[in-house]
Amino acid sequence: MINYIFEVIVTDIREGDKLTMKKTHPCGNNIFTVLRIGMDFRISCDKCGRIIMLPRKKVEKGIKKIVRNGETV
């Protein structure tokens, strides 16, 4: 019998949170605002305002820091 252990990472991300990402946007900024959450995330660049849709897995993997109401989560 084979036992599999799955690591589940639960991140508490809400709409309106500011995400500091590992990679930068082409405009040179790495801070994004969360607009929508689901299977895909809709995030907006804080510098140029461009809206980007990314898969949940890619966003969760690339997060460095989450800021909510001025406090780091």
CHARMM internal coordinates of N, CA and C (Angstrom, degrees):
IC EDIT
DIST 1 N 1 CA 1.4418
DIST 1 CA 1 C 1.5268
ANGL 1 N 1 CA 1 C 109.22
DIST 1 C 2 N 1.3219
ANGL 1 CA 1 C 2 N 115.33
DIHE 1 N 1 CA 1 C 2 N 134.27
DIST 2 N 2 CA 1.4639
ANGL 1 C 2 N 2 CA 120.65
DIHE 1 CA 1 C 2 N 2 CA -178.05
DIST 2 CA 2 C 1.5257
ANGL 2 N 2 CA 2 C 108.48
DIHE 1 C 2 N 2 CA 2 C -106.19
DIST 2 C 3 N 1.3115
ANGL 2 CA 2 C 3 N 115.29
DIHE 2 N 2 CA 2 C 3 N 128.56
DIST 3 N 3 CA 1.4658
ANGL 2 C 3 N 3 CA 120.70
DIHE 2 CA 2 C 3 N 3 CA 176.64
DIST 3 CA 3 C 1.5194
ANGL 3 N 3 CA 3 C 109.17
DIHE 2 C 3 N 3 CA 3 C -104.01
DIST 3 C 4 N 1.3072
ANGL 3 CA 3 C 4 N 115.61
DIHE 3 N 3 CA 3 C 4 N 129.70
DIST 4 N 4 CA 1.4569
ANGL 3 C 4 N 4 CA 120.96
DIHE 3 CA 3 C 4 N 4 CA 178.26
DIST 4 CA 4 C 1.5131
ANGL 4 N 4 CA 4 C 109.03
DIHE 3 C 4 N 4 CA 4 C -108.14
DIST 4 C 5 N 1.2995
ANGL 4 CA 4 C 5 N 115.67
DIHE 4 N 4 CA 4 C 5 N 136.41
DIST 5 N 5 CA 1.4570
ANGL 4 C 5 N 5 CA 121.12
DIHE 4 CA 4 C 5 N 5 CA 175.89
DIST 5 CA 5 C 1.5202
ANGL 5 N 5 CA 5 C 107.13
DIHE 4 C 5 N 5 CA 5 C -113.68
DIST 5 C 6 N 1.3239
ANGL 5 CA 5 C 6 N 115.51
DIHE 5 N 5 CA 5 C 6 N 119.75
DIST 6 N 6 CA 1.4567
ANGL 5 C 6 N 6 CA 121.12
DIHE 5 CA 5 C 6 N 6 CA 179.08
DIST 6 CA 6 C 1.5137
ANGL 6 N 6 CA 6 C 108.93
DIHE 5 C 6 N 6 CA 6 C -104.65
DIST 6 C 7 N 1.2969
ANGL 6 CA 6 C 7 N 115.70
DIHE 6 N 6 CA 6 C 7 N 129.55
DIST 7 N 7 CA 1.4559
ANGL 6 C 7 N 7 CA 120.17
DIHE 6 CA 6 C 7 N 7 CA 177.44
DIST 7 CA 7 C 1.5210
ANGL 7 N 7 CA 7 C 108.02
DIHE 6 C 7 N 7 CA 7 C -91.22
DIST 7 C 8 N 1.3063
ANGL 7 CA 7 C 8 N 115.50
DIHE 7 N 7 CA 7 C 8 N 119.66
DIST 8 N 8 CA 1.4538
ANGL 7 C 8 N 8 CA 120.85
DIHE 7 CA 7 C 8 N 8 CA 179.79
DIST 8 CA 8 C 1.5187
ANGL 8 N 8 CA 8 C 107.98
DIHE 7 C 8 N 8 CA 8 C -108.35
DIST 8 C 9 N 1.3141
ANGL 8 CA 8 C 9 N 115.29
DIHE 8 N 8 CA 8 C 9 N 121.37
DIST 9 N 9 CA 1.4588
ANGL 8 C 9 N 9 CA 120.64
DIHE 8 CA 8 C 9 N 9 CA 178.29
DIST 9 CA 9 C 1.5181
ANGL 9 N 9 CA 9 C 107.65
DIHE 8 C 9 N 9 CA 9 C -100.99
DIST 9 C 10 N 1.3160
ANGL 9 CA 9 C 10 N 115.68
DIHE 9 N 9 CA 9 C 10 N 116.38
DIST 10 N 10 CA 1.4548
ANGL 9 C 10 N 10 CA 120.27
DIHE 9 CA 9 C 10 N 10 CA -179.63
DIST 10 CA 10 C 1.5233
ANGL 10 N 10 CA 10 C 107.63
DIHE 9 C 10 N 10 CA 10 C -101.58
DIST 10 C 11 N 1.3074
ANGL 10 CA 10 C 11 N 115.69
DIHE 10 N 10 CA 10 C 11 N 117.66
DIST 11 N 11 CA 1.4500
ANGL 10 C 11 N 11 CA 119.73
DIHE 10 CA 10 C 11 N 11 CA 177.72
DIST 11 CA 11 C 1.5133
ANGL 11 N 11 CA 11 C 108.74
DIHE 10 C 11 N 11 CA 11 C -111.26
DIST 11 C 12 N 1.2989
ANGL 11 CA 11 C 12 N 115.64
DIHE 11 N 11 CA 11 C 12 N 135.56
DIST 12 N 12 CA 1.4566
ANGL 11 C 12 N 12 CA 121.77
DIHE 11 CA 11 C 12 N 12 CA -179.66
DIST 12 CA 12 C 1.5270
ANGL 12 N 12 CA 12 C 108.28
DIHE 11 C 12 N 12 CA 12 C -94.55
DIST 12 C 13 N 1.3127
ANGL 12 CA 12 C 13 N 115.72
DIHE 12 N 12 CA 12 C 13 N 84.47
DIST 13 N 13 CA 1.4575
ANGL 12 C 13 N 13 CA 121.62
DIHE 12 CA 12 C 13 N 13 CA 179.36
DIST 13 CA 13 C 1.5134
ANGL 13 N 13 CA 13 C 107.73
DIHE 12 C 13 N 13 CA 13 C -109.54
DIST 13 C 14 N 1.3176
ANGL 13 CA 13 C 14 N 116.82
DIHE 13 N 13 CA 13 C 14 N 132.70
DIST 14 N 14 CA 1.4632
ANGL 13 C 14 N 14 CA 122.07
DIHE 13 CA 13 C 14 N 14 CA -179.77
DIST 14 CA 14 C 1.5216
ANGL 14 N 14 CA 14 C 109.70
DIHE 13 C 14 N 14 CA 14 C -124.32
DIST 14 C 15 N 1.3259
ANGL 14 CA 14 C 15 N 114.93
DIHE 14 N 14 CA 14 C 15 N 161.71
DIST 15 N 15 CA 1.4598
ANGL 14 C 15 N 15 CA 119.46
DIHE 14 CA 14 C 15 N 15 CA 176.37
DIST 15 CA 15 C 1.5222
ANGL 15 N 15 CA 15 C 108.62
DIHE 14 C 15 N 15 CA 15 C -63.58
DIST 15 C 16 N 1.3204
ANGL 15 CA 15 C 16 N 115.57
DIHE 15 N 15 CA 15 C 16 N 137.48
DIST 16 N 16 CA 1.4646
ANGL 15 C 16 N 16 CA 121.11
DIHE 15 CA 15 C 16 N 16 CA -179.25
DIST 16 CA 16 C 1.5131
ANGL 16 N 16 CA 16 C 113.92
DIHE 15 C 16 N 16 CA 16 C 95.80
DIST 16 C 17 N 1.3291
ANGL 16 CA 16 C 17 N 117.68
DIHE 16 N 16 CA 16 C 17 N -10.91
DIST 17 N 17 CA 1.4665
ANGL 16 C 17 N 17 CA 120.85
DIHE 16 CA 16 C 17 N 17 CA 178.02
DIST 17 CA 17 C 1.5225
ANGL 17 N 17 CA 17 C 110.23
DIHE 16 C 17 N 17 CA 17 C -70.13
DIST 17 C 18 N 1.3188
ANGL 17 CA 17 C 18 N 115.53
DIHE 17 N 17 CA 17 C 18 N 150.91
DIST 18 N 18 CA 1.4599
ANGL 17 C 18 N 18 CA 122.09
DIHE 17 CA 17 C 18 N 18 CA 174.36
DIST 18 CA 18 C 1.5198
ANGL 18 N 18 CA 18 C 107.75
DIHE 17 C 18 N 18 CA 18 C -100.12
DIST 18 C 19 N 1.3241
ANGL 18 CA 18 C 19 N 116.56
DIHE 18 N 18 CA 18 C 19 N 125.76
DIST 19 N 19 CA 1.4547
ANGL 18 C 19 N 19 CA 121.93
DIHE 18 CA 18 C 19 N 19 CA 179.62
DIST 19 CA 19 C 1.5167
ANGL 19 N 19 CA 19 C 109.79
DIHE 18 C 19 N 19 CA 19 C -108.27
DIST 19 C 20 N 1.3135
ANGL 19 CA 19 C 20 N 116.32
DIHE 19 N 19 CA 19 C 20 N 128.44
DIST 20 N 20 CA 1.4583
ANGL 19 C 20 N 20 CA 120.74
DIHE 19 CA 19 C 20 N 20 CA 170.88
DIST 20 CA 20 C 1.5209
ANGL 20 N 20 CA 20 C 105.70
DIHE 19 C 20 N 20 CA 20 C -97.36
DIST 20 C 21 N 1.3284
ANGL 20 CA 20 C 21 N 115.42
DIHE 20 N 20 CA 20 C 21 N 118.25
DIST 21 N 21 CA 1.4614
ANGL 20 C 21 N 21 CA 121.10
DIHE 20 CA 20 C 21 N 21 CA -174.48
DIST 21 CA 21 C 1.5307
ANGL 21 N 21 CA 21 C 110.89
DIHE 20 C 21 N 21 CA 21 C -98.44
DIST 21 C 22 N 1.3316
ANGL 21 CA 21 C 22 N 116.10
DIHE 21 N 21 CA 21 C 22 N 160.41
DIST 22 N 22 CA 1.4605
ANGL 21 C 22 N 22 CA 121.64
DIHE 21 CA 21 C 22 N 22 CA 178.31
DIST 22 CA 22 C 1.5233
ANGL 22 N 22 CA 22 C 111.34
DIHE 21 C 22 N 22 CA 22 C -70.59
DIST 22 C 23 N 1.3413
ANGL 22 CA 22 C 23 N 116.00
DIHE 22 N 22 CA 22 C 23 N -41.00
DIST 23 N 23 CA 1.4660
ANGL 22 C 23 N 23 CA 120.25
DIHE 22 CA 22 C 23 N 23 CA -179.70
DIST 23 CA 23 C 1.5235
ANGL 23 N 23 CA 23 C 110.01
DIHE 22 C 23 N 23 CA 23 C -97.95
DIST 23 C 24 N 1.3136
ANGL 23 CA 23 C 24 N 115.73
DIHE 23 N 23 CA 23 C 24 N 149.56
DIST 24 N 24 CA 1.4583
ANGL 23 C 24 N 24 CA 120.29
DIHE 23 CA 23 C 24 N 24 CA -179.39
DIST 24 CA 24 C 1.5250
ANGL 24 N 24 CA 24 C 110.71
DIHE 23 C 24 N 24 CA 24 C -93.03
DIST 24 C 25 N 1.3059
ANGL 24 CA 24 C 25 N 114.99
DIHE 24 N 24 CA 24 C 25 N 156.30
DIST 25 N 25 CA 1.4660
ANGL 24 C 25 N 25 CA 123.13
DIHE 24 CA 24 C 25 N 25 CA 173.79
DIST 25 CA 25 C 1.5354
ANGL 25 N 25 CA 25 C 106.42
DIHE 24 C 25 N 25 CA 25 C -75.45
DIST 25 C 26 N 1.3198
ANGL 25 CA 25 C 26 N 119.44
DIHE 25 N 25 CA 25 C 26 N 156.59
DIST 26 N 26 CA 1.4702
ANGL 25 C 26 N 26 CA 120.08
DIHE 25 CA 25 C 26 N 26 CA 179.02
DIST 26 CA 26 C 1.5324
ANGL 26 N 26 CA 26 C 114.51
DIHE 25 C 26 N 26 CA 26 C -56.24
DIST 26 C 27 N 1.3431
ANGL 26 CA 26 C 27 N 117.69
DIHE 26 N 26 CA 26 C 27 N -21.86
DIST 27 N 27 CA 1.4661
ANGL 26 C 27 N 27 CA 119.95
DIHE 26 CA 26 C 27 N 27 CA 178.02
DIST 27 CA 27 C 1.5274
ANGL 27 N 27 CA 27 C 111.54
DIHE 26 C 27 N 27 CA 27 C -77.87
DIST 27 C 28 N 1.3425
ANGL 27 CA 27 C 28 N 117.79
DIHE 27 N 27 CA 27 C 28 N -8.76
DIST 28 N 28 CA 1.4623
ANGL 27 C 28 N 28 CA 121.38
DIHE 27 CA 27 C 28 N 28 CA 176.67
DIST 28 CA 28 C 1.5141
ANGL 28 N 28 CA 28 C 114.17
DIHE 27 C 28 N 28 CA 28 C 102.56
DIST 28 C 29 N 1.3223
ANGL 28 CA 28 C 29 N 118.48
DIHE 28 N 28 CA 28 C 29 N 0.18
DIST 29 N 29 CA 1.4548
ANGL 28 C 29 N 29 CA 122.71
DIHE 28 CA 28 C 29 N 29 CA -178.37
DIST 29 CA 29 C 1.5263
ANGL 29 N 29 CA 29 C 109.99
DIHE 28 C 29 N 29 CA 29 C -99.05
DIST 29 C 30 N 1.3441
ANGL 29 CA 29 C 30 N 117.23
DIHE 29 N 29 CA 29 C 30 N 149.98
DIST 30 N 30 CA 1.4618
ANGL 29 C 30 N 30 CA 120.08
DIHE 29 CA 29 C 30 N 30 CA 175.89
DIST 30 CA 30 C 1.5357
ANGL 30 N 30 CA 30 C 112.37
DIHE 29 C 30 N 30 CA 30 C -125.84
DIST 30 C 31 N 1.3374
ANGL 30 CA 30 C 31 N 117.27
DIHE 30 N 30 CA 30 C 31 N 16.74
DIST 31 N 31 CA 1.4608
ANGL 30 C 31 N 31 CA 121.82
DIHE 30 CA 30 C 31 N 31 CA 178.54
DIST 31 CA 31 C 1.5277
ANGL 31 N 31 CA 31 C 108.70
DIHE 30 C 31 N 31 CA 31 C -110.87
DIST 31 C 32 N 1.3351
ANGL 31 CA 31 C 32 N 115.38
DIHE 31 N 31 CA 31 C 32 N 127.27
DIST 32 N 32 CA 1.4595
ANGL 31 C 32 N 32 CA 122.21
DIHE 31 CA 31 C 32 N 32 CA -176.49
DIST 32 CA 32 C 1.5267
ANGL 32 N 32 CA 32 C 110.04
DIHE 31 C 32 N 32 CA 32 C -129.29
DIST 32 C 33 N 1.3409
ANGL 32 CA 32 C 33 N 116.48
DIHE 32 N 32 CA 32 C 33 N 151.87
DIST 33 N 33 CA 1.4511
ANGL 32 C 33 N 33 CA 123.02
DIHE 32 CA 32 C 33 N 33 CA 176.09
DIST 33 CA 33 C 1.5196
ANGL 33 N 33 CA 33 C 108.32
DIHE 32 C 33 N 33 CA 33 C -106.26
DIST 33 C 34 N 1.3409
ANGL 33 CA 33 C 34 N 117.09
DIHE 33 N 33 CA 33 C 34 N 135.16
DIST 34 N 34 CA 1.4588
ANGL 33 C 34 N 34 CA 122.21
DIHE 33 CA 33 C 34 N 34 CA 179.57
DIST 34 CA 34 C 1.5245
ANGL 34 N 34 CA 34 C 108.91
DIHE 33 C 34 N 34 CA 34 C -80.44
DIST 34 C 35 N 1.3279
ANGL 34 CA 34 C 35 N 116.57
DIHE 34 N 34 CA 34 C 35 N 123.94
DIST 35 N 35 CA 1.4609
ANGL 34 C 35 N 35 CA 121.97
DIHE 34 CA 34 C 35 N 35 CA 178.93
DIST 35 CA 35 C 1.5244
ANGL 35 N 35 CA 35 C 112.14
DIHE 34 C 35 N 35 CA 35 C -102.23
DIST 35 C 36 N 1.3460
ANGL 35 CA 35 C 36 N 117.10
DIHE 35 N 35 CA 35 C 36 N -35.77
DIST 36 N 36 CA 1.4569
ANGL 35 C 36 N 36 CA 120.88
DIHE 35 CA 35 C 36 N 36 CA -177.66
DIST 36 CA 36 C 1.5249
ANGL 36 N 36 CA 36 C 108.99
DIHE 35 C 36 N 36 CA 36 C -150.15
DIST 36 C 37 N 1.3410
ANGL 36 CA 36 C 37 N 114.86
DIHE 36 N 36 CA 36 C 37 N 145.10
DIST 37 N 37 CA 1.4596
ANGL 36 C 37 N 37 CA 120.56
DIHE 36 CA 36 C 37 N 37 CA -179.84
DIST 37 CA 37 C 1.5226
ANGL 37 N 37 CA 37 C 108.71
DIHE 36 C 37 N 37 CA 37 C -125.02
DIST 37 C 38 N 1.3108
ANGL 37 CA 37 C 38 N 116.52
DIHE 37 N 37 CA 37 C 38 N 138.64
DIST 38 N 38 CA 1.4614
ANGL 37 C 38 N 38 CA 123.09
DIHE 37 CA 37 C 38 N 38 CA 177.53
DIST 38 CA 38 C 1.5098
ANGL 38 N 38 CA 38 C 107.16
DIHE 37 C 38 N 38 CA 38 C -178.71
DIST 38 C 39 N 1.3095
ANGL 38 CA 38 C 39 N 117.22
DIHE 38 N 38 CA 38 C 39 N -144.04
DIST 39 N 39 CA 1.4638
ANGL 38 C 39 N 39 CA 120.14
DIHE 38 CA 38 C 39 N 39 CA 173.57
DIST 39 CA 39 C 1.5213
ANGL 39 N 39 CA 39 C 109.70
DIHE 38 C 39 N 39 CA 39 C -65.54
DIST 39 C 40 N 1.3237
ANGL 39 CA 39 C 40 N 115.80
DIHE 39 N 39 CA 39 C 40 N -31.80
DIST 40 N 40 CA 1.4609
ANGL 39 C 40 N 40 CA 122.62
DIHE 39 CA 39 C 40 N 40 CA 173.61
DIST 40 CA 40 C 1.5181
ANGL 40 N 40 CA 40 C 108.11
DIHE 39 C 40 N 40 CA 40 C -114.89
DIST 40 C 41 N 1.3188
ANGL 40 CA 40 C 41 N 115.52
DIHE 40 N 40 CA 40 C 41 N 150.44
DIST 41 N 41 CA 1.4572
ANGL 40 C 41 N 41 CA 120.92
DIHE 40 CA 40 C 41 N 41 CA 174.47
DIST 41 CA 41 C 1.5195
ANGL 41 N 41 CA 41 C 108.00
DIHE 40 C 41 N 41 CA 41 C -102.93
DIST 41 C 42 N 1.3029
ANGL 41 CA 41 C 42 N 117.52
DIHE 41 N 41 CA 41 C 42 N 138.05
DIST 42 N 42 CA 1.4560
ANGL 41 C 42 N 42 CA 121.79
DIHE 41 CA 41 C 42 N 42 CA 170.60
DIST 42 CA 42 C 1.5230
ANGL 42 N 42 CA 42 C 105.29
DIHE 41 C 42 N 42 CA 42 C -107.18
DIST 42 C 43 N 1.3306
ANGL 42 CA 42 C 43 N 115.50
DIHE 42 N 42 CA 42 C 43 N 115.26
DIST 43 N 43 CA 1.4558
ANGL 42 C 43 N 43 CA 120.77
DIHE 42 CA 42 C 43 N 43 CA -179.20
DIST 43 CA 43 C 1.5243
ANGL 43 N 43 CA 43 C 109.21
DIHE 42 C 43 N 43 CA 43 C -122.79
DIST 43 C 44 N 1.3242
ANGL 43 CA 43 C 44 N 115.31
DIHE 43 N 43 CA 43 C 44 N 154.55
DIST 44 N 44 CA 1.4536
ANGL 43 C 44 N 44 CA 121.45
DIHE 43 CA 43 C 44 N 44 CA -178.27
DIST 44 CA 44 C 1.5211
ANGL 44 N 44 CA 44 C 109.33
DIHE 43 C 44 N 44 CA 44 C -122.68
DIST 44 C 45 N 1.3217
ANGL 44 CA 44 C 45 N 116.43
DIHE 44 N 44 CA 44 C 45 N 133.25
DIST 45 N 45 CA 1.4630
ANGL 44 C 45 N 45 CA 121.62
DIHE 44 CA 44 C 45 N 45 CA 177.34
DIST 45 CA 45 C 1.5218
ANGL 45 N 45 CA 45 C 108.83
DIHE 44 C 45 N 45 CA 45 C -69.60
DIST 45 C 46 N 1.3274
ANGL 45 CA 45 C 46 N 117.34
DIHE 45 N 45 CA 45 C 46 N 131.65
DIST 46 N 46 CA 1.4642
ANGL 45 C 46 N 46 CA 120.91
DIHE 45 CA 45 C 46 N 46 CA -178.06
DIST 46 CA 46 C 1.5286
ANGL 46 N 46 CA 46 C 112.87
DIHE 45 C 46 N 46 CA 46 C -74.38
DIST 46 C 47 N 1.3209
ANGL 46 CA 46 C 47 N 117.96
DIHE 46 N 46 CA 46 C 47 N -20.49
DIST 47 N 47 CA 1.4606
ANGL 46 C 47 N 47 CA 120.41
DIHE 46 CA 46 C 47 N 47 CA -178.27
DIST 47 CA 47 C 1.5264
ANGL 47 N 47 CA 47 C 112.46
DIHE 46 C 47 N 47 CA 47 C -87.54
DIST 47 C 48 N 1.3399
ANGL 47 CA 47 C 48 N 116.92
DIHE 47 N 47 CA 47 C 48 N -52.44
DIST 48 N 48 CA 1.4645
ANGL 47 C 48 N 48 CA 119.41
DIHE 47 CA 47 C 48 N 48 CA -174.24
DIST 48 CA 48 C 1.5305
ANGL 48 N 48 CA 48 C 113.23
DIHE 47 C 48 N 48 CA 48 C -104.50
DIST 48 C 49 N 1.3398
ANGL 48 CA 48 C 49 N 118.49
DIHE 48 N 48 CA 48 C 49 N -12.39
DIST 49 N 49 CA 1.4556
ANGL 48 C 49 N 49 CA 121.52
DIHE 48 CA 48 C 49 N 49 CA 177.04
DIST 49 CA 49 C 1.5125
ANGL 49 N 49 CA 49 C 115.04
DIHE 48 C 49 N 49 CA 49 C 82.84
DIST 49 C 50 N 1.3144
ANGL 49 CA 49 C 50 N 118.39
DIHE 49 N 49 CA 49 C 50 N 3.92
DIST 50 N 50 CA 1.4666
ANGL 49 C 50 N 50 CA 121.93
DIHE 49 CA 49 C 50 N 50 CA 179.37
DIST 50 CA 50 C 1.5252
ANGL 50 N 50 CA 50 C 109.78
DIHE 49 C 50 N 50 CA 50 C -65.76
DIST 50 C 51 N 1.3335
ANGL 50 CA 50 C 51 N 116.80
DIHE 50 N 50 CA 50 C 51 N 137.45
DIST 51 N 51 CA 1.4600
ANGL 50 C 51 N 51 CA 121.78
DIHE 50 CA 50 C 51 N 51 CA 179.34
DIST 51 CA 51 C 1.5255
ANGL 51 N 51 CA 51 C 108.76
DIHE 50 C 51 N 51 CA 51 C -100.22
DIST 51 C 52 N 1.3364
ANGL 51 CA 51 C 52 N 115.31
DIHE 51 N 51 CA 51 C 52 N 132.01
DIST 52 N 52 CA 1.4540
ANGL 51 C 52 N 52 CA 122.35
DIHE 51 CA 51 C 52 N 52 CA -175.40
DIST 52 CA 52 C 1.5257
ANGL 52 N 52 CA 52 C 108.50
DIHE 51 C 52 N 52 CA 52 C -125.92
DIST 52 C 53 N 1.3381
ANGL 52 CA 52 C 53 N 116.68
DIHE 52 N 52 CA 52 C 53 N 138.22
DIST 53 N 53 CA 1.4617
ANGL 52 C 53 N 53 CA 120.61
DIHE 52 CA 52 C 53 N 53 CA 172.50
DIST 53 CA 53 C 1.5213
ANGL 53 N 53 CA 53 C 108.13
DIHE 52 C 53 N 53 CA 53 C -111.04
DIST 53 C 54 N 1.3275
ANGL 53 CA 53 C 54 N 115.26
DIHE 53 N 53 CA 53 C 54 N 125.90
DIST 54 N 54 CA 1.4575
ANGL 53 C 54 N 54 CA 121.26
DIHE 53 CA 53 C 54 N 54 CA -178.90
DIST 54 CA 54 C 1.5199
ANGL 54 N 54 CA 54 C 109.46
DIHE 53 C 54 N 54 CA 54 C -131.24
DIST 54 C 55 N 1.3384
ANGL 54 CA 54 C 55 N 117.50
DIHE 54 N 54 CA 54 C 55 N 151.13
DIST 55 N 55 CA 1.4631
ANGL 54 C 55 N 55 CA 119.97
DIHE 54 CA 54 C 55 N 55 CA 175.39
DIST 55 CA 55 C 1.5289
ANGL 55 N 55 CA 55 C 110.85
DIHE 54 C 55 N 55 CA 55 C -64.21
DIST 55 C 56 N 1.3151
ANGL 55 CA 55 C 56 N 115.89
DIHE 55 N 55 CA 55 C 56 N 148.19
DIST 56 N 56 CA 1.4685
ANGL 55 C 56 N 56 CA 122.52
DIHE 55 CA 55 C 56 N 56 CA -177.88
DIST 56 CA 56 C 1.5264
ANGL 56 N 56 CA 56 C 111.61
DIHE 55 C 56 N 56 CA 56 C -53.75
DIST 56 C 57 N 1.3224
ANGL 56 CA 56 C 57 N 117.24
DIHE 56 N 56 CA 56 C 57 N -44.59
DIST 57 N 57 CA 1.4648
ANGL 56 C 57 N 57 CA 121.60
DIHE 56 CA 56 C 57 N 57 CA -176.76
DIST 57 CA 57 C 1.5311
ANGL 57 N 57 CA 57 C 111.44
DIHE 56 C 57 N 57 CA 57 C -60.97
DIST 57 C 58 N 1.3244
ANGL 57 CA 57 C 58 N 116.65
DIHE 57 N 57 CA 57 C 58 N -40.73
DIST 58 N 58 CA 1.4662
ANGL 57 C 58 N 58 CA 121.15
DIHE 57 CA 57 C 58 N 58 CA -178.75
DIST 58 CA 58 C 1.5336
ANGL 58 N 58 CA 58 C 111.02
DIHE 57 C 58 N 58 CA 58 C -68.36
DIST 58 C 59 N 1.3310
ANGL 58 CA 58 C 59 N 116.15
DIHE 58 N 58 CA 58 C 59 N -39.67
DIST 59 N 59 CA 1.4662
ANGL 58 C 59 N 59 CA 119.77
DIHE 58 CA 58 C 59 N 59 CA 179.73
DIST 59 CA 59 C 1.5246
ANGL 59 N 59 CA 59 C 110.16
DIHE 58 C 59 N 59 CA 59 C -67.54
DIST 59 C 60 N 1.3474
ANGL 59 CA 59 C 60 N 117.13
DIHE 59 N 59 CA 59 C 60 N -48.42
DIST 60 N 60 CA 1.4617
ANGL 59 C 60 N 60 CA 120.43
DIHE 59 CA 59 C 60 N 60 CA -178.43
DIST 60 CA 60 C 1.5212
ANGL 60 N 60 CA 60 C 111.96
DIHE 59 C 60 N 60 CA 60 C -61.88
DIST 60 C 61 N 1.3153
ANGL 60 CA 60 C 61 N 116.87
DIHE 60 N 60 CA 60 C 61 N -33.07
DIST 61 N 61 CA 1.4689
ANGL 60 C 61 N 61 CA 120.93
DIHE 60 CA 60 C 61 N 61 CA 179.77
DIST 61 CA 61 C 1.5263
ANGL 61 N 61 CA 61 C 111.69
DIHE 60 C 61 N 61 CA 61 C -72.89
DIST 61 C 62 N 1.3331
ANGL 61 CA 61 C 62 N 117.27
DIHE 61 N 61 CA 61 C 62 N -30.22
DIST 62 N 62 CA 1.4578
ANGL 61 C 62 N 62 CA 121.30
DIHE 61 CA 61 C 62 N 62 CA -174.36
DIST 62 CA 62 C 1.5209
ANGL 62 N 62 CA 62 C 115.94
DIHE 61 C 62 N 62 CA 62 C -94.86
DIST 62 C 63 N 1.3332
ANGL 62 CA 62 C 63 N 118.30
DIHE 62 N 62 CA 62 C 63 N 3.63
DIST 63 N 63 CA 1.4654
ANGL 62 C 63 N 63 CA 120.94
DIHE 62 CA 62 C 63 N 63 CA -177.19
DIST 63 CA 63 C 1.5227
ANGL 63 N 63 CA 63 C 110.67
DIHE 62 C 63 N 63 CA 63 C -78.79
DIST 63 C 64 N 1.3253
ANGL 63 CA 63 C 64 N 115.06
DIHE 63 N 63 CA 63 C 64 N 132.10
DIST 64 N 64 CA 1.4528
ANGL 63 C 64 N 64 CA 121.89
DIHE 63 CA 63 C 64 N 64 CA 173.08
DIST 64 CA 64 C 1.5250
ANGL 64 N 64 CA 64 C 110.35
DIHE 63 C 64 N 64 CA 64 C -97.90
DIST 64 C 65 N 1.3554
ANGL 64 CA 64 C 65 N 115.74
DIHE 64 N 64 CA 64 C 65 N -43.22
DIST 65 N 65 CA 1.4592
ANGL 64 C 65 N 65 CA 120.34
DIHE 64 CA 64 C 65 N 65 CA -175.49
DIST 65 CA 65 C 1.5220
ANGL 65 N 65 CA 65 C 109.29
DIHE 64 C 65 N 65 CA 65 C -152.64
DIST 65 C 66 N 1.3363
ANGL 65 CA 65 C 66 N 116.51
DIHE 65 N 65 CA 65 C 66 N 147.05
DIST 66 N 66 CA 1.4638
ANGL 65 C 66 N 66 CA 122.70
DIHE 65 CA 65 C 66 N 66 CA 176.16
DIST 66 CA 66 C 1.5176
ANGL 66 N 66 CA 66 C 107.65
DIHE 65 C 66 N 66 CA 66 C -117.45
DIST 66 C 67 N 1.3387
ANGL 66 CA 66 C 67 N 116.52
DIHE 66 N 66 CA 66 C 67 N 128.09
DIST 67 N 67 CA 1.4633
ANGL 66 C 67 N 67 CA 121.45
DIHE 66 CA 66 C 67 N 67 CA 178.76
DIST 67 CA 67 C 1.5287
ANGL 67 N 67 CA 67 C 108.57
DIHE 66 C 67 N 67 CA 67 C -117.99
DIST 67 C 68 N 1.3390
ANGL 67 CA 67 C 68 N 115.99
DIHE 67 N 67 CA 67 C 68 N 124.82
DIST 68 N 68 CA 1.4616
ANGL 67 C 68 N 68 CA 122.01
DIHE 67 CA 67 C 68 N 68 CA 179.11
DIST 68 CA 68 C 1.5274
ANGL 68 N 68 CA 68 C 107.90
DIHE 67 C 68 N 68 CA 68 C -127.87
DIST 68 C 69 N 1.3298
ANGL 68 CA 68 C 69 N 115.77
DIHE 68 N 68 CA 68 C 69 N 121.35
DIST 69 N 69 CA 1.4717
ANGL 68 C 69 N 69 CA 122.25
DIHE 68 CA 68 C 69 N 69 CA 179.56
DIST 69 CA 69 C 1.5209
ANGL 69 N 69 CA 69 C 111.84
DIHE 68 C 69 N 69 CA 69 C 54.86
DIST 69 C 70 N 1.3101
ANGL 69 CA 69 C 70 N 116.95
DIHE 69 N 69 CA 69 C 70 N 40.06
DIST 70 N 70 CA 1.4582
ANGL 69 C 70 N 70 CA 121.68
DIHE 69 CA 69 C 70 N 70 CA 177.20
DIST 70 CA 70 C 1.5118
ANGL 70 N 70 CA 70 C 115.16
DIHE 69 C 70 N 70 CA 70 C 80.33
DIST 70 C 71 N 1.3368
ANGL 70 CA 70 C 71 N 118.46
DIHE 70 N 70 CA 70 C 71 N 0.10
DIST 71 N 71 CA 1.4562
ANGL 70 C 71 N 71 CA 121.57
DIHE 70 CA 70 C 71 N 71 CA -179.23
DIST 71 CA 71 C 1.5269
ANGL 71 N 71 CA 71 C 109.74
DIHE 70 C 71 N 71 CA 71 C -118.00
DIST 71 C 72 N 1.3225
ANGL 71 CA 71 C 72 N 116.20
DIHE 71 N 71 CA 71 C 72 N 141.21
DIST 72 N 72 CA 1.4592
ANGL 71 C 72 N 72 CA 121.05
DIHE 71 CA 71 C 72 N 72 CA 177.99
DIST 72 CA 72 C 1.5241
ANGL 72 N 72 CA 72 C 109.26
DIHE 71 C 72 N 72 CA 72 C -75.62
DIST 72 C 73 N 1.3395
ANGL 72 CA 72 C 73 N 115.04
DIHE 72 N 72 CA 72 C 73 N 132.09
DIST 73 N 73 CA 1.4687
ANGL 72 C 73 N 73 CA 120.01
DIHE 72 CA 72 C 73 N 73 CA -179.49
DIST 73 CA 73 C 1.5168
ANGL 73 N 73 CA 73 C 109.60
DIHE 72 C 73 N 73 CA 73 C -90.36
END
COOR INIT
IC SEED 1 N 1 CA 1 C
IC BUILD
